[in-house]
């Protein structure tokens, strides 16, 4: 009997300790606790430390109130000019009102899903109004600010404070990028053909101009050559005429030597002449220079 009483007392002591321990809970730094009594939230505790609650009646739900990051998978968005973009975003948020958060979403997993849907719908709505060149200009900041404002307003009734929404990456889909690359390649090839054709035309024009200038230069050189030769011949004739006037016999002898040179140079090894040939006169008699 005493043993049975001791067991009952031991079990009662263990139960009492369990009840006593379940009456306390610890709230860590950076979190808030929502006390739920029989399914209904009754209090929000924001101060960290050791807290007291009713055992078996109160349930404590912890929420991290620090900034959190939501990075959903990329999704395709159709822009205002019918271009498709694969957009990847990230969102910074925190639980600002645990009571509203619990009433609207209950869990953080449900909050991530709901917030992903809000960001996606706002992203498609705003990007569907702009052209692709707007995302490559200063107008991108304005578009992103509109998306952030819309998400923040729609998330506030859920107890969520959205502090930042940004476009982490915005790329063309692979098939669109390939099509654009092919068009760019075709345009560059066409431009290269035009430049080559224009270069060939310029080369022909330069070659024709050079040939024309060459012809003019050669013609002018030939004309100058003819003039100089004519002037030289005239001057030579004047010198010869002057020399003939001073000493006609020497001039006659000089002309005979020139005749010998031309005749003998053009003949073969043997030259047949008659004894009384005028060509042999100077060979027989010698020059008439100084003779009376």
C-alpha positions as CSV (number, residue, x, y, z in Angstrom):
1,X,0.0,0.0,0.0
2,X,2.8,2.4,0.9
3,X,4.5,1.6,-2.4
4,X,1.4,2.4,-4.3
5,X,1.0,5.7,-2.6
6,X,4.6,6.5,-3.3
7,X,4.1,5.8,-7.0
8,X,1.0,8.0,-7.1
9,X,2.8,10.8,-5.3
10,X,5.7,10.4,-7.7
11,X,3.4,10.6,-10.7
12,X,1.6,13.6,-9.1
13,X,5.0,15.3,-8.6
14,X,6.0,14.7,-12.2
15,X,2.7,16.0,-13.4
16,X,3.0,19.0,-11.2
17,X,6.5,19.8,-12.5
18,X,5.3,19.3,-16.1
19,X,2.4,21.7,-15.5
20,X,4.7,24.2,-13.8
21,X,7.1,24.0,-16.7
22,X,4.4,24.3,-19.3
23,X,3.2,27.5,-17.5
24,X,6.5,29.3,-18.7
25,X,7.9,30.0,-22.1
26,X,11.0,31.9,-23.3
27,X,10.7,34.7,-25.9
28,X,14.1,35.0,-27.8
29,X,15.5,38.3,-29.0
30,X,14.2,39.4,-32.5
31,X,10.9,37.5,-32.2
32,X,7.4,38.2,-31.0
33,X,5.0,35.8,-29.3
34,X,1.3,35.5,-30.0
35,X,-0.6,33.9,-27.1
36,X,-3.6,31.9,-28.2
37,X,-6.1,30.8,-25.7
38,X,-8.5,28.0,-26.8
39,X,-8.0,29.0,-30.5
40,X,-8.4,32.8,-30.0
41,X,-5.4,35.1,-29.9
42,X,-5.4,37.2,-26.7
43,X,-2.1,38.9,-26.4
44,X,1.1,39.8,-28.3
45,X,4.3,39.8,-26.3
46,X,7.2,41.8,-27.7
47,X,9.7,41.9,-24.8
48,X,12.2,39.0,-24.7
49,X,12.6,37.0,-21.6
50,X,10.9,34.4,-19.4
51,X,7.1,34.6,-19.7
52,X,4.1,33.0,-18.0
53,X,1.0,31.4,-19.6
54,X,-1.8,29.1,-18.6
55,X,-0.8,25.5,-19.0
56,X,-2.9,23.3,-21.2
57,X,-5.0,26.3,-22.2
58,X,-2.6,28.8,-23.8
59,X,-0.7,28.1,-27.0
60,X,2.3,30.4,-28.0
61,X,3.0,31.1,-31.6
62,X,6.5,32.6,-32.3
63,X,7.1,35.0,-35.2
64,X,10.5,36.3,-36.4
65,X,10.2,40.1,-36.7
66,X,13.6,40.6,-38.4
67,X,13.9,41.4,-42.1
68,X,13.5,38.4,-44.2
69,X,14.2,37.8,-47.9
70,X,11.8,36.3,-50.4
71,X,13.4,35.1,-53.7
72,X,10.8,33.3,-55.8
73,X,11.7,31.4,-59.0
74,X,12.0,33.4,-62.2
75,X,8.8,33.9,-64.2
76,X,8.1,35.0,-67.8
77,X,6.4,38.4,-68.2
78,X,5.0,39.9,-71.3
79,X,5.9,43.6,-71.8
80,X,3.9,46.3,-73.4
81,X,5.6,45.8,-76.7
82,X,4.8,42.0,-76.6
83,X,8.4,41.1,-75.7
84,X,8.9,38.3,-73.2
85,X,11.2,38.6,-70.3
86,X,12.4,36.1,-67.7
87,X,12.3,38.2,-64.5
88,X,13.8,37.2,-61.2
89,X,12.9,39.4,-58.1
90,X,13.8,39.5,-54.5
91,X,11.7,41.1,-51.7
92,X,12.7,42.2,-48.2
93,X,9.9,42.2,-45.6
94,X,9.2,41.6,-42.0
95,X,6.2,40.7,-39.9
96,X,5.0,44.0,-38.5
97,X,1.7,42.9,-36.9
98,X,1.7,39.3,-35.5
99,X,-2.0,39.4,-34.7
100,X,-3.1,40.4,-38.2
101,X,-0.5,38.0,-39.6
102,X,-2.0,35.1,-37.6
103,X,-5.5,36.0,-38.5
104,X,-4.7,36.3,-42.3
105,X,-2.0,33.8,-42.9
106,X,-1.2,31.8,-39.8
107,X,2.2,30.4,-40.9
108,X,5.3,31.9,-42.5
109,X,5.1,29.3,-45.3
110,X,1.6,30.6,-46.2
111,X,3.0,34.1,-46.0
112,X,5.8,33.3,-48.5
113,X,3.2,31.8,-50.9
114,X,0.9,34.8,-50.6
115,X,3.7,37.4,-50.9
116,X,5.0,35.6,-54.0
117,X,1.6,35.8,-55.6
118,X,1.4,39.6,-54.7
119,X,4.8,40.3,-56.2
120,X,4.1,38.3,-59.3
121,X,0.7,40.0,-60.0
122,X,2.1,43.5,-59.5
123,X,5.2,42.6,-61.6
124,X,3.0,41.5,-64.5
125,X,0.7,44.4,-64.2
126,X,3.4,47.1,-64.2
127,X,5.7,45.5,-66.7
128,X,2.8,45.0,-69.0
129,X,2.6,48.7,-69.4
130,X,6.2,49.5,-70.4
131,X,8.4,48.8,-73.4
132,X,11.7,46.8,-73.1
133,X,13.8,49.9,-73.7
134,X,12.3,51.5,-70.5
135,X,13.9,48.7,-68.4
136,X,17.3,49.7,-69.9
137,X,16.9,53.4,-69.1
138,X,16.4,55.5,-66.0
139,X,12.7,54.8,-66.2
140,X,13.4,51.4,-64.7
141,X,13.7,52.9,-61.2
142,X,10.2,54.4,-61.5
143,X,8.7,51.1,-62.6
144,X,10.4,49.2,-59.7
145,X,9.2,51.8,-57.3
146,X,5.6,51.4,-58.5
147,X,5.8,47.6,-58.0
148,X,7.2,48.0,-54.5
149,X,4.5,50.5,-53.5
150,X,1.7,48.3,-54.8
151,X,3.1,45.2,-53.0
152,X,3.6,47.1,-49.8
153,X,0.0,48.5,-49.8
154,X,-1.5,45.0,-50.5
155,X,0.7,43.3,-47.9
156,X,-0.1,45.7,-45.1
157,X,-3.5,44.3,-44.2
158,X,-1.8,40.9,-43.9
159,X,0.5,42.2,-41.1
160,X,3.5,42.3,-43.4
161,X,5.7,45.4,-44.0
162,X,7.5,45.2,-47.3
163,X,10.6,47.4,-47.3
164,X,12.1,46.5,-50.7
165,X,11.3,44.9,-54.0
166,X,14.0,44.7,-56.6
167,X,14.6,43.2,-60.0
168,X,17.4,40.8,-59.4
169,X,17.7,39.7,-63.1
170,X,15.8,40.4,-66.3
171,X,16.8,38.3,-69.3
172,X,15.2,37.4,-72.6
173,X,14.1,33.8,-72.9
174,X,16.6,31.5,-74.7
175,X,14.5,31.2,-77.9
176,X,14.0,35.0,-78.0
177,X,17.6,35.7,-77.4
178,X,18.6,33.3,-80.2
179,X,16.1,34.9,-82.6
180,X,17.4,38.4,-81.7
181,X,21.0,37.2,-82.1
182,X,20.2,35.7,-85.5
183,X,18.6,39.0,-86.6
184,X,21.6,41.0,-85.3
185,X,24.0,38.6,-87.1
186,X,22.0,39.0,-90.4
187,X,22.0,42.8,-90.1
188,X,25.7,42.9,-89.4
189,X,26.4,40.6,-92.4
190,X,24.2,42.8,-94.6
191,X,26.1,45.9,-93.3
192,X,29.4,44.2,-94.0
193,X,28.3,43.4,-97.6
194,X,27.3,47.0,-98.1
195,X,30.6,48.3,-96.7
196,X,32.6,45.9,-99.0
197,X,30.6,47.0,-102.0
198,X,31.1,50.6,-101.1
199,X,34.9,49.9,-100.6
200,X,35.1,48.2,-104.0
201,X,33.4,51.2,-105.6
202,X,35.8,53.6,-103.8
203,X,38.8,51.5,-104.9
204,X,37.6,51.6,-108.6
205,X,37.2,55.4,-108.4
206,X,40.6,55.8,-106.8
207,X,42.2,53.5,-109.4
208,X,40.4,55.3,-112.3
209,X,41.6,58.7,-110.9
210,X,45.1,57.4,-110.5
211,X,45.1,56.0,-114.1
212,X,43.8,59.3,-115.4
213,X,46.5,61.2,-113.5
214,X,49.2,58.8,-114.7
215,X,48.1,59.3,-118.3
216,X,48.1,63.1,-117.9
217,X,51.6,63.0,-116.2
218,X,53.0,60.7,-118.9
219,X,51.5,62.9,-121.7
220,X,53.0,66.0,-120.1
221,X,56.4,64.3,-119.6
222,X,56.4,63.2,-123.2
223,X,55.4,66.7,-124.3
224,X,58.2,68.2,-122.2
225,X,60.6,65.6,-123.6
226,X,59.7,66.5,-127.2
227,X,60.1,70.2,-126.4
228,X,63.5,69.6,-124.8
229,X,64.7,67.4,-127.6
230,X,63.6,69.9,-130.2
231,X,65.3,72.7,-128.4
232,X,68.4,70.5,-128.0
233,X,68.4,69.6,-131.7
234,X,67.9,73.2,-132.6
235,X,70.8,74.3,-130.4
236,X,73.0,71.5,-131.7
237,X,72.2,72.5,-135.3
238,X,73.1,76.1,-134.4
239,X,76.4,75.0,-132.9
240,X,77.2,72.9,-136.0
241,X,76.2,75.7,-138.2
242,X,78.4,78.0,-136.2
243,X,81.3,75.5,-136.4
244,X,80.8,75.1,-140.1
245,X,81.0,78.8,-140.6
246,X,84.3,79.0,-138.7
247,X,86.1,76.1,-140.4
248,X,84.2,74.4,-143.3
249,X,87.0,72.0,-144.1
250,X,87.1,70.6,-140.5
251,X,83.3,70.4,-140.5
252,X,83.4,68.5,-143.8
253,X,86.1,66.1,-142.4
254,X,84.0,65.6,-139.2
255,X,81.0,64.7,-141.2
256,X,83.0,62.3,-143.2
257,X,84.1,60.5,-140.0
258,X,80.5,60.3,-138.9
259,X,79.6,58.8,-142.2
260,X,82.5,56.2,-141.8
261,X,81.3,55.3,-138.3
262,X,77.7,54.7,-139.4
263,X,78.6,52.9,-142.6
264,X,81.3,50.6,-141.1
265,X,79.2,49.9,-138.0
266,X,76.2,48.7,-140.0
267,X,78.4,46.6,-142.5
268,X,79.6,43.1,-142.1
269,X,83.2,41.9,-141.7
270,X,84.0,42.7,-145.4
271,X,83.2,46.0,-147.2
272,X,83.7,46.1,-151.0
273,X,84.3,49.6,-152.5
274,X,85.7,50.9,-155.8
275,X,89.1,52.6,-155.8
276,X,87.7,55.9,-156.9
277,X,84.9,55.9,-154.4
278,X,84.3,59.2,-152.6
279,X,84.1,57.3,-149.4
280,X,87.8,56.4,-149.7
281,X,88.9,59.9,-150.5
282,X,89.9,60.9,-147.0
283,X,91.6,57.5,-146.5
284,X,93.8,58.1,-149.6
285,X,94.5,61.8,-149.3
286,X,94.0,62.5,-145.6
287,X,92.2,65.5,-144.3
288,X,92.2,68.7,-146.2
289,X,92.8,70.7,-143.1
290,X,95.6,73.2,-143.5
291,X,96.0,72.5,-147.3
292,X,95.8,75.3,-149.8
